[in-house]
Amino acid sequence: MGRHVFKDHLMLLALALPAILYFFIFHYVPMFGIIMAFKDFKYHLGVLGSEWIGFANFEFFFSSNDAWRITRNTVGYSLLFIAVGTAGAAAIALLLYEVRSRLALKFYQTTMIFPTFLSWVLVGYITYTLFNPSLGLFNQLRDFFGQAPVDWYADPAYWPYILTAANLWKGVGLSSIIYYAALMGVDPELYEAARIDGAGKWQQTKAISIPSLVPVMTILTILAIGDVFRGDFGLFYQIPRDVGMLYSTTDIIDTYVFRGLRQGDLGITAAVGLFQSVVGLALILLVNAIVRRLRPENALF
C-alpha cells in the first residue's frame, strides 16, 4: 500500500522536494548549534570545546533589563499585527468579492500585492522620505500648515503606529487574496437563496461570507501564533533605522539577537533564540489544542 501511494504522489513529492531540502539544510541541520545556549562559547575552543555552563546564559538574559522590554515588544507587536492584519485582509477580501469588473479586480489585486515584493530596505528608504526630520514629506506638510516639525526618530511614542501601518501596507494585499480565494469557493446558491429571503448585502456578509472565512482565518491565526515570539527583522531594523533612542518601542528579540551576534555574545543570543523557538512551538500546540476542543473541523492538526 505504501509503495502504491508513493508512486501515485511521485510528482507532488518531486515538487515538494526543494522545500523539504531547504528546511532540512537550513533549519534542521543547524539545530546542532543549540548547545551553544548552554556553553560559554569561545572562538578558539569551538562549540564542543567551550565550557558547559548549563542555564547561566538564560539566567543572565532573564535577569537583565532588556528581557522584559524586548519580550513585551515582540509579543505585543505580533498580537497587534495578527489582529489588524486579519481584520484588514478579511475586509479587503469582502470588498473585492463585490467587484464585478474583472479589469478593475485585477488592477486592485495587483496594486495591493505589489508592496509584498518590495524589500524592507527599500520600504525603509520610502519611510525615511516621509519622516525625515528636516526634509520629510510629513514635516513639509506640517510646515505648510504652520505647524512645528516633528523629530519622528527621536520620539518612541510614534513608532507603534508607524510600524503597524508599514506592516499592514506591505502584507495585507497577499493575505486578502487568500481570503478572497476562500470566498470564491462559496456556493453562489447560498447568496441567491439569501436574496430570495430578502437579505441585504450586509446580512449576506454576516450570515454567509464571514462564516465562510472563519476556517481559513483560524488556520492562519494558529500559524501566526507560532511566530508571536518571532518578529519581522527587516521591519523592526530597517524602518526605525536601528536608532537607539527608539529601542523602547522598536527593539524586539530578533534585533536584540542581531546586535548580540555583532558583538560576539553567541552564547546569550543562542539562549534567546532557543527560548524563542520553544515558546513558539508551545504556543502553536496550545492554540491548536484549544481550537480542536472547541471546533475540531477548524484545527490545523
C-alpha positions as CSV (number, residue, x, y, z in Angstrom):
1,M,0.0,0.0,0.0
2,G,2.8,2.4,0.9
3,R,4.6,1.8,-2.4
4,H,1.5,2.5,-4.4
5,V,0.8,5.7,-2.5
6,F,4.4,6.8,-3.2
7,K,4.0,6.1,-6.9
8,D,0.7,7.9,-7.1
9,H,2.1,11.0,-5.5
10,L,5.5,10.9,-7.0
11,M,5.0,14.2,-8.9
12,L,3.7,16.0,-5.9
13,L,6.7,14.7,-3.8
14,A,9.1,15.9,-6.5
15,L,7.5,19.4,-6.4
16,A,7.9,19.4,-2.6
17,L,11.5,18.2,-2.7
18,P,13.1,21.7,-2.9
19,A,11.2,22.9,0.1
20,I,12.0,19.7,2.0
21,L,15.7,20.1,1.3
22,Y,15.6,23.8,2.2
23,F,14.1,23.1,5.6
24,F,16.4,20.2,6.2
25,I,19.6,22.0,5.3
26,F,18.9,25.4,6.8
27,H,16.5,24.6,9.7
28,Y,17.3,21.1,10.9
29,V,21.0,20.6,10.3
30,P,21.9,23.8,12.1
31,M,19.9,22.7,15.2
32,F,23.2,21.2,16.5
33,G,24.1,24.8,17.4
34,I,21.5,25.0,20.1
35,I,24.1,23.5,22.5
36,M,25.8,26.9,22.4
37,A,23.0,28.2,24.5
38,F,24.4,26.1,27.4
39,K,28.0,26.9,26.9
40,D,30.4,29.8,27.5
41,F,31.3,29.9,23.8
42,K,34.9,30.7,22.9
43,Y,36.0,31.0,19.3
44,H,39.4,29.4,19.8
45,L,37.8,26.4,21.6
46,G,34.8,25.9,19.2
47,V,31.4,24.6,20.0
48,L,32.3,21.3,21.5
49,G,35.4,22.6,23.3
50,S,33.8,25.5,25.1
51,E,32.9,25.2,28.8
52,W,29.4,23.8,29.7
53,I,27.7,26.3,31.9
54,G,24.1,25.0,32.0
55,F,21.4,27.6,32.2
56,A,23.7,30.5,33.0
57,N,23.1,32.3,29.7
58,F,19.3,32.1,30.3
59,E,19.7,33.4,33.8
60,F,21.8,36.3,32.5
61,F,19.3,37.2,29.9
62,F,16.2,37.0,32.1
63,S,17.8,39.0,34.9
64,S,18.8,41.8,32.5
65,N,16.8,45.0,31.9
66,D,16.4,44.0,28.2
67,A,14.4,40.8,28.8
68,W,11.1,42.5,29.7
69,R,11.4,45.2,27.0
70,I,12.1,43.0,24.0
71,T,9.7,40.3,25.1
72,R,6.9,42.8,25.6
73,N,7.6,44.5,22.3
74,T,7.8,41.2,20.4
75,V,4.7,39.7,21.8
76,G,2.7,43.0,21.7
77,Y,3.5,43.8,18.1
78,S,2.9,40.2,17.0
79,L,-0.6,40.1,18.6
80,L,-1.4,43.6,17.2
81,F,-0.2,42.6,13.7
82,I,-2.4,39.5,13.8
83,A,-5.5,41.4,14.9
84,V,-5.0,44.3,12.5
85,G,-3.7,42.2,9.6
86,T,-6.6,39.6,9.8
87,A,-9.3,42.3,10.1
88,G,-7.8,44.3,7.2
89,A,-7.2,41.4,4.9
90,A,-10.7,40.0,5.5
91,A,-12.3,43.4,5.0
92,I,-10.4,43.9,1.7
93,A,-11.4,40.4,0.5
94,L,-15.0,41.1,1.2
95,L,-14.8,44.3,-0.8
96,L,-13.0,42.6,-3.7
97,Y,-15.7,40.0,-3.7
98,E,-18.2,42.7,-4.6
99,V,-16.2,44.0,-7.5
100,R,-17.8,42.7,-10.8
101,S,-15.4,44.2,-13.3
102,R,-12.6,41.7,-14.0
103,L,-10.3,44.5,-15.2
104,A,-10.9,46.6,-12.0
105,L,-10.4,43.4,-9.9
106,K,-7.1,42.6,-11.5
107,F,-6.0,46.2,-11.0
108,Y,-6.9,46.3,-7.3
109,Q,-5.2,42.9,-6.7
110,T,-2.0,43.8,-8.5
111,T,-1.6,47.2,-6.8
112,M,-2.2,45.7,-3.3
113,I,0.1,42.7,-3.8
114,F,2.9,44.8,-5.2
115,P,4.2,46.0,-1.8
116,T,4.7,42.4,-0.7
117,F,7.6,42.0,-3.2
118,L,9.4,45.2,-2.0
119,S,12.4,44.6,0.3
120,W,12.3,46.1,3.7
121,V,15.4,48.1,2.8
122,L,13.5,49.9,0.0
123,V,10.5,50.3,2.3
124,G,12.8,51.8,4.9
125,Y,14.0,54.4,2.4
126,I,10.4,55.2,1.5
127,T,9.6,55.6,5.1
128,Y,12.6,57.9,5.7
129,T,11.4,60.2,2.9
130,L,8.1,60.5,4.7
131,F,9.5,61.0,8.3
132,N,12.9,62.7,7.7
133,P,13.2,65.3,10.4
134,S,14.0,68.2,8.1
135,L,13.1,67.2,4.5
136,G,10.4,64.6,5.1
137,L,7.0,64.9,3.4
138,F,5.0,64.9,6.6
139,N,7.2,67.7,8.2
140,Q,6.9,69.7,5.0
141,L,3.1,69.4,5.1
142,R,3.2,70.5,8.8
143,D,5.3,73.5,7.8
144,F,2.9,74.3,5.0
145,F,0.0,74.5,7.5
146,G,2.1,76.5,10.0
147,Q,2.8,73.7,12.5
148,A,6.2,72.9,14.0
149,P,8.1,70.0,12.6
150,V,8.3,66.7,14.5
151,D,11.6,64.7,15.0
152,W,10.0,61.3,14.4
153,Y,13.3,59.5,15.0
154,A,13.7,60.9,18.5
155,D,10.3,60.1,20.0
156,P,9.4,56.4,20.5
157,A,5.7,57.1,21.0
158,Y,5.0,57.4,17.3
159,W,6.6,54.1,16.2
160,P,3.9,51.6,17.2
161,Y,1.6,53.3,14.8
162,I,4.2,53.7,12.1
163,L,5.3,50.1,12.3
164,T,1.8,48.8,12.3
165,A,0.9,50.9,9.2
166,A,4.1,49.7,7.4
167,N,3.4,46.1,8.2
168,L,-0.2,46.4,7.1
169,W,0.6,48.1,3.9
170,K,3.2,45.6,2.9
171,G,1.4,42.4,3.9
172,V,-2.4,43.0,3.7
173,G,-2.6,42.5,-0.1
174,L,-1.3,38.9,-0.2
175,S,-3.4,37.9,2.8
176,S,-6.5,39.4,1.3
177,I,-6.0,37.2,-1.8
178,I,-6.1,34.1,0.4
179,Y,-9.4,35.2,1.9
180,Y,-10.7,36.1,-1.5
181,A,-9.9,32.6,-2.8
182,A,-11.9,31.2,0.2
183,L,-14.9,33.4,-0.8
184,M,-14.7,32.2,-4.4
185,G,-15.3,28.7,-3.1
186,V,-18.6,29.6,-1.5
187,D,-21.6,28.1,-3.3
188,P,-23.4,31.0,-5.2
189,E,-26.7,29.4,-4.5
190,L,-26.4,30.4,-0.8
191,Y,-26.3,34.1,-1.8
192,E,-29.2,33.5,-4.2
193,A,-31.3,31.9,-1.5
194,A,-30.5,34.7,0.9
195,R,-31.5,37.3,-1.7
196,I,-34.8,35.5,-2.3
197,D,-35.4,35.6,1.5
198,G,-34.9,39.4,1.4
199,A,-31.4,39.5,2.9
200,G,-29.4,42.6,2.0
201,K,-25.6,42.8,1.3
202,W,-24.7,43.3,5.0
203,Q,-26.9,40.4,6.1
204,Q,-25.4,38.2,3.4
205,T,-22.0,39.1,4.6
206,K,-22.7,38.3,8.2
207,A,-24.6,35.1,7.5
208,I,-22.5,33.6,4.6
209,S,-19.3,35.4,3.8
210,I,-17.8,35.9,7.2
211,P,-18.6,32.3,8.5
212,S,-17.0,31.0,5.2
213,L,-13.8,32.9,6.1
214,V,-13.6,31.6,9.7
215,P,-11.9,28.2,9.0
216,V,-9.2,29.9,6.9
217,M,-8.8,32.7,9.5
218,T,-8.5,30.1,12.2
219,I,-5.7,28.2,10.5
220,L,-3.8,31.3,9.6
221,T,-4.1,32.6,13.1
222,I,-2.8,29.3,14.6
223,L,0.2,29.5,12.3
224,A,0.7,33.2,13.2
225,I,0.5,32.4,16.9
226,G,3.6,30.2,16.5
227,D,5.5,33.4,15.4
228,V,4.3,35.5,18.3
229,F,7.9,35.4,19.7
230,R,9.5,36.0,16.3
231,G,9.2,39.4,14.8
232,D,10.0,40.5,11.2
233,F,13.6,41.6,11.5
234,G,13.5,43.7,8.3
235,L,10.5,45.7,9.6
236,F,12.0,46.4,13.0
237,Y,15.5,47.0,11.9
238,Q,15.2,48.9,8.6
239,I,12.1,51.1,9.3
240,P,13.4,52.7,12.6
241,R,16.9,52.6,11.1
242,D,18.3,51.0,14.4
243,V,18.1,54.3,16.2
244,G,19.0,53.7,19.9
245,M,16.5,56.3,21.1
246,L,13.7,54.2,19.8
247,Y,14.6,50.9,21.4
248,S,11.9,51.2,24.0
249,T,9.2,50.7,21.3
250,T,11.1,49.2,18.4
251,D,13.5,46.7,19.8
252,I,12.4,43.0,19.6
253,I,14.0,39.7,20.2
254,D,15.3,39.4,16.6
255,T,17.0,42.8,16.6
256,Y,18.4,42.1,20.1
257,V,19.9,38.8,18.9
258,F,21.4,40.5,15.8
259,R,23.2,43.1,17.9
260,G,24.4,40.4,20.2
261,L,25.8,38.4,17.2
262,R,27.7,41.6,16.0
263,Q,29.2,42.0,19.5
264,G,30.2,38.3,19.7
265,D,27.8,37.3,22.5
266,L,27.0,34.0,20.8
267,G,26.1,32.0,23.9
268,I,23.5,34.5,25.1
269,T,22.0,35.0,21.6
270,A,21.7,31.2,21.2
271,A,19.9,31.0,24.5
272,V,17.5,33.8,23.4
273,G,16.9,32.1,20.1
274,L,16.2,28.7,21.7
275,F,13.8,30.4,24.2
276,Q,12.0,32.0,21.2
277,S,11.7,28.7,19.3
278,V,10.5,26.6,22.2
279,V,7.8,29.1,23.3
280,G,6.6,29.5,19.6
281,L,6.2,25.7,19.3
282,A,4.4,25.5,22.6
283,L,2.0,28.3,21.6
284,I,1.1,26.5,18.3
285,L,0.4,23.3,20.2
286,L,-1.6,25.1,22.8
287,V,-3.8,27.1,20.4
288,N,-4.4,24.2,18.1
289,A,-5.4,22.1,21.1
290,I,-7.9,24.7,22.2
291,V,-9.3,25.1,18.7
292,R,-9.5,21.3,18.3
293,R,-11.5,21.1,21.5
294,L,-13.9,23.9,20.6
295,R,-14.2,23.3,16.8
296,P,-12.3,20.2,15.6
297,E,-13.1,21.0,11.9
298,N,-11.1,24.3,12.1
299,A,-8.0,22.8,13.8
300,L,-4.7,22.7,12.0
301,F,-4.0,19.1,13.0
